[in-house]
């Protein structure tokens, strides 16, 4: 817009600061949060102004020259405020955090570069950006006094930032550079030193621009540039929201209070709406000013009101001093400030390229840097609208690319991993010999429309490499997300296995859970109908083992077995077993019956002679199966030996028969038949030791998990 409009920019910044402070004082909550005009936001508006000003047809409906461009900027800022307020009022404040950060970093860097390019002509005292190349070629004269003032003021800013004090570094640079120029005035004429800002009107020009904005939005100019104006407004809203939320989060520890993200966005939006209506600039949260105010004793929103009153007073007293600041000095300060406002994360990525040890980490850094550079270049050389669209599209493509990484985390077989179902020696031997017919495939990552290639890889592995496995158990516990496309992919995989005469098991999917219902609602009904969906991976593996043993005819028969088959009765004579049988109480249970509850006062040993039992742990409405037992196993030994309350529940999976040796019966054996009691305790200890060894072996197999 030219040097003539510098005073308008300064006035807009004052309007923004005062409006933000007053609105925050009226609407702000806790903790205290100070706002100020932001370089990043101003850069976004400068990109819009440059884009609109380049259109030769602009001016028919918004006024001519710079006045019309001010209305354009106010309209975009109004859009930004409305978007921010809507996000906060509709409790969508957290959604702004889902903007891909490489896209946000590209915008921040691009806008900072735009500001620097726009300030270089003032630092060189040339007419405009179009003469930059000619100045570098030496065809246009450069005012070296102006260059010196720009370098001097910029250097003061850098030094002041290193010596962090209560006075802002930019203020030191401005007044230091101005003082240097005033000293030079004693030796050199004013016209040789370069132009100054010029006289400022006293106070802050609070001119309501509602009529100007309404006239503009009904004009042909708005229709011609609506897309870029709306895109700029939304971009300011997103950048301002994210920076403000990060700002208030960083100052929470100062005040010992948590912030309300949605309320903060409403305050920020209202501030920008008020600023837009009075021709102000965008504002956002300022952690530096907040810390200064806190150090000075500010604790409540009254500090914002005091801040606004102070700015108003200064605008009347300092207008002459501000008017004497050389444009080159201001350019030097703005260039350094803009350079420091560039995204710090991008700088860390550039440093990390050389230090990344793993190739995958280096590739991830390159991918993020490429996205940042693309968005930055588009912001600088095209428009916000193009940069926004391309940035989000590129981020989506990058996300899909990452999501298509290896989906199969690990493949195991039943020879490596067994269920927690206790089985006979013959059954365990059969599983050890034929366990490769059961494959446990652990999947990892999201299962959605972008996972097509990953699922095809799973299908290829299951169809070819696991062709010798008749049971394929998909462990879905690390699948972070399903969508309808992902469910259809699972359905296709199930149909593939069915055609080849194999069975697909899915786990863990809790009965009545949202994920299980989602699979059914989107058409994956056959596994559910055929009882191939399980609450836990262990339950699915146990079922696969049962089916394999049935096929091998190695499964335990469903008839009641004799006491001689129990490890507990090894080394006992027939008479001793007969005595135990006479002392035991026979109990029968239907499938689903509770054998022992947590509060059941009964104790002693339970000898399972028929069927299968499961040990269940219930917590917070969820049921976890911790172990299963087949006929021939002994239960109840831990509460018996340690005299502790039972923590779990014992339930019959199938019709079951047990022989119960009560605590009174065992005490009778201990006193009247110590020899038989010693055999019983010895065999019980051996059985417990065997179970512990099996448990340690399972833990060792899972160490890589």
C-alpha positions, 0 to 999 in steps of 0.5 A, spaced: 500 500 500 506 504 500 509 508 505 503 513 506 499 508 509 504 506 514 500 510 519 494 507 518 497 500 519 500 503 526 493 505 528 490 499 526 495 495 531 493 500 536 485 499 535 487 491 535 490 492 542 485 496 545 479 492 543 482 485 545 484 488 552 477 491 553 473 484 550 478 480 554 476 484 560 469 483 559 469 476 557 475 473 559 475 467 564 481 464 568 487 464 568 489 471 566 491 472 558 493 478 555 492 479 547 496 483 542 497 484 534 501 478 531 506 479 526 504 472 523 496 475 522 498 481 519 502 477 514 496 473 512 492 480 511 498 483 507 498 477 502 490 478 501 492 485 500 497 484 495 493 479 491 487 484 491 491 490 489 494 486 483 487 486 480 486 492 475 479 492 476 479 492 483 475 499 486 469 499 483 465 497 489 469 498 495 472 505 494 479 507 491 486 505 492 488 504 499 481 505 503 478 500 499 484 495 501 483 497 508 475 495 507 478 488 504 482 487 510 477 489 515 472 484 512 477 478 512 478 479 519 471 480 520 470 473 517 476 470 522 472 473 528 466 470 526 469 463 525 473 463 531 467 465 535 463 459 532 468 454 534 468 456 541 460 457 542 459 450 538 464 447 543 469 445 537 475 449 540 479 442 540 478 441 532 483 447 530 488 442 533 487 437 528 490 442 523 496 438 520 502 442 523 506 442 517 501 446 513 500 451 519 508 451 519 508 453 512 503 458 512 507 461 518 513 461 514 510 463 508 507 469 511 513 471 515 517 471 508 512 475 505 513 481 510 520 480 509 520 481 502 515 487 503 520 491 508 526 490 504 524 496 499 524 500 505 530 498 508 533 500 502 529 506 501 527 504 494 520 505 491 517 498 491 518 490 491 519 491 483 525 494 484 529 489 488 532 485 483 534 492 479 537 494 486 541 488 487 544 489 480 546 496 481 541 499 476 537 502 482 541 506 487 540 504 494 540 509 500 546 506 504 544 510 510 537 507 510 541 500 510 545 502 516 539 504 520 535 498 518 541 493 520 543 497 526 535 497 529 535 489 527 542 488 531 539 492 537 533 487 537 537 481 536 542 483 542 535 486 546 532 479 546 539 475 548 538 480 554 531 478 556 528 484 560 522 488 562 522 492 555 520 489 549 526 488 544 522 491 538 521 497 542 529 498 544 530 497 536 525 502 534 527 507 539 535 506 538 535 506 531 531 513 531 536 516 536 541 514 531 538 517 526 537 523 530 544 524 531 546 523 524 541 529 522 546 533 525 551 531 519 547 529 514 540 532 511 534 529 512 532 527 505 539 523 505 537 519 511 531 516 508 523 518 510 520 517 516 513 515 518 510 522 518 505 525 523 500 521 526 493 523 528 493 524 536 489 518 539 486 512 536 481 513 530 475 509 532 471 509 526 466 505 525 466 501 518 460 497 518 457 501 513 463 500 509 463 493 510 456 492 508 457 496 502 463 492 500 460 485 501 454 487 496 459 489 491 462 486 485 469 487 488 467 482 493 464 477 489 470 477 484 475 476 491 470 472 495 474 466 495 480 469 497 477 473 502 474 467 505 480 463 505 484 468 508 479 469 514 479 462 515 486 461 515 487 467 520 482 464 525 485 457 525 492 460 526 490 465 531 486 459 535 492 455 535 497 460 537 492 463 542 491 456 545 498 454 545 499 461 548 494 460 554 496 453 555 504 455 556 501 460 562 497 456 566 502 454 571 503 461 572 496 462 575 495 455 577 489 454 573 486 451 567 483 454 561 477 453 557 479 452 550 472 454 547 471 460 552 478 463 549 476 462 542 470 466 543 474 471 546 479 471 541 473 471 536 469 477 539 476 481 539 477 480 532 470 482 530 470 488 534 477 490 531 474 489 524 468 493 525 473 499 527 478 498 522 483 494 526 488 489 525 488 481 527 490 480 535 492 473 538 494 471 545 501 473 547 505 469 552 510 474 553 506 480 555 502 475 559 508 474 563 510 481 564 503 483 566 504 477 571 511 479 574 508 486 575 502 483 579 497 482 574 492 477 576 485 478 574 482 481 568 482 488 571 489 487 568 487 487 561 482 493 562 488 497 565 492 495 559 487 498 554 487 505 558 495 505 558 495 504 550 489 509 550 493 514 554 500 513 550 496 514 543 495 521 545 502 522 548 507 518 543 504 520 537 509 525 535 515 521 537 512 515 533 512 519 527 519 521 527 521 513 526 525 512 520 521 507 515 528 504 514 528 503 522 521 500 522 523 495 516 529 493 520 525 491 526 520 488 522 525 484 518 528 481 524 521 480 528 518 476 522 525 472 521 524 470 529 517 469 528 518 463 523 516 456 525 521 453 530 519 446 529 521 447 521 528 449 524 528 443 528 527 439 522 532 442 518 537 440 524 534 433 525 536 431 518 543 430 519 542 427 526 537 422 524 540 415 525 535 411 522 533 411 515 525 411 516 526 417 521 530 421 516 525 419 511 519 422 515 523 428 517 524 429 509 517 428 508 515 433 513 520 438 510 517 437 503 510 439 505 512 445 509 516 448 503 511 446 498 506 450 503 511 456 504 512 457 496 505 457 495 503 462 500 509 466 497 508 466 490 501 464 489 495 465 494 492 463 501 487 459 497 491 455 493 496 454 499 490 452 503 488 447 498 494 444 496 497 443 503 491 439 506 491 435 500 498 434 500 497 432 508 492 427 506 496 424 501 502 423 506 497 421 512 495 415 507 502 414 505 504 413 512 498 409 514 500 404 508 506 402 512 506 394 514 500 392 517 502 386 520 505 387 526 507 379 528 505 372 526 505 367 531 503 359 531 500 355 536 506 352 537 509 358 539 503 361 543 498 357 547 491 359 550 490 359 557 486 353 557 489 347 561 489 341 557 491 334 558 498 331 556 496 328 550 492 334 547 498 338 549 503 334 545 498 334 539 498 342 539 506 342 539 506 337 533 500 340 529 500 347 532 502 351 525 495 349 523 493 355 527 496 362 525 495 368 530 496 375 525 497 381 529 495 387 525 497 394 527 494 401 525 488 404 522 483 400 518 480 405 513 479 407 506 486 409 505 489 402 507 487 398 501 494 396 499 495 394 506 489 389 506 491 387 500 498 385 503 495 381 509 490 378 504 497 376 500 500 373 506 494 369 509 492 366 502 499 364 500 504 364 506 499 362 511 496 357 506 498 351 511 494 354 517 487 352 517 485 357 522 487 364 522 486 369 528 486 376 526 488 380 533 485 387 532 487 390 539 492 395 535 487 397 530 486 404 532 480 405 527 475 402 523 471 405 517 466 402 512 471 401 507 475 397 512 469 393 514 468 391 507 476 389 507 475 384 512 469 381 509 473 380 503 478 377 507 473 372 510 470 370 504 477 368 501 478 364 507 471 360 506 472 359 499 479 355 501 476 351 506 479 355 512 476 359 518 477 366 520 477 368 527 476 375 530 478 378 536 478 382 541 471 385 540 467 385 546 460 383 546 455 389 545 461 393 544 461 399 539 466 396 534 463 389 534 456 393 533 460 397 527 462 390 524 455 387 524 452 394 521 456 394 515 455 387 513 460 383 517 455 378 519 457 371 518 463 371 523 458 373 528 453 368 526 458 362 526 461 364 533 467 366 530 468 373 534 470 373 541 471 378 547 479 376 547 484 373 543 485 368 548 478 365 547 479 365 540 485 361 540 482 356 545 476 355 540 481 354 535 485 349 539 479 345 541 477 345 533 484 342 531 484 337 537 477 335 535 479 334 528 485 330 530 481 326 534 486 328 540 480 332 544 478 330 551 472 326 551 466 329 554 465 323 558 466 323 566 473 321 567 476 317 573 480 320 579 486 315 576 487 320 570 488 326 575 495 328 576 493 330 583 492 322 585 499 320 582 502 315 586 496 313 590 493 306 591 486 304 588 484 304 595 486 311 597 483 314 591 476 310 593 477 313 599 478 320 596 472 318 592 467 317 598 469 323 601 468 328 595 461 331 594 459 330 587 456 337 584 453 338 577 453 344 573 449 346 567 453 351 561 453 358 564 452 356 571 457 359 576 461 354 580 464 359 585 463 366 586 467 371 589 463 372 595 462 364 595 464 362 602 466 355 600 473 352 600 477 346 598 479 343 592 475 342 586 477 336 581 473 337 574 471 330 572 467 332 566 466 339 561 470 345 561 470 351 566 473 358 565 476 363 570 473 370 569 475 377 572 469 382 572 471 389 573 468 396 571 462 392 567 467 388 563 469 381 563 476 378 562 477 370 561 483 369 565 484 361 564 480 355 562 480 348 565 479 341 562 477 335 565 482 332 569 484 339 572 484 341 580 482 348 582 481 352 588 488 350 591 491 358 591 485 360 596 486 353 600 493 354 601 494 362 602 487 362 606 485 368 602 479 371 599 477 368 592 478 374 587 475 371 581 469 367 579 469 360 576 463 359 571 462 352 567 463 353 559 459 346 558 455 342 562 460 340 568 461 335 573 466 336 579 468 332 585 469 337 591 474 336 597 472 341 602 476 344 607 473 340 613 475 334 609 482 336 608 483 337 615 480 330 617 485 327 612 491 331 615 489 329 622 487 322 621 491 320 615 497 324 614 500 319 609 495 320 604 495 328 606 502 328 604 501 325 597 496 330 596 500 336 598 506 333 594 502 332 588 498 339 588 505 342 589 508 339 583 501 341 579 502 348 581 509 348 579 508 345 572 503 351 571 508 356 573 513 353 568 508 354 563 506 361 565 513 363 565 514 360 558 508 364 555 511 370 558 518 369 555 514 368 548 511 374 549 517 378 551 518 381 544 510 384 545 
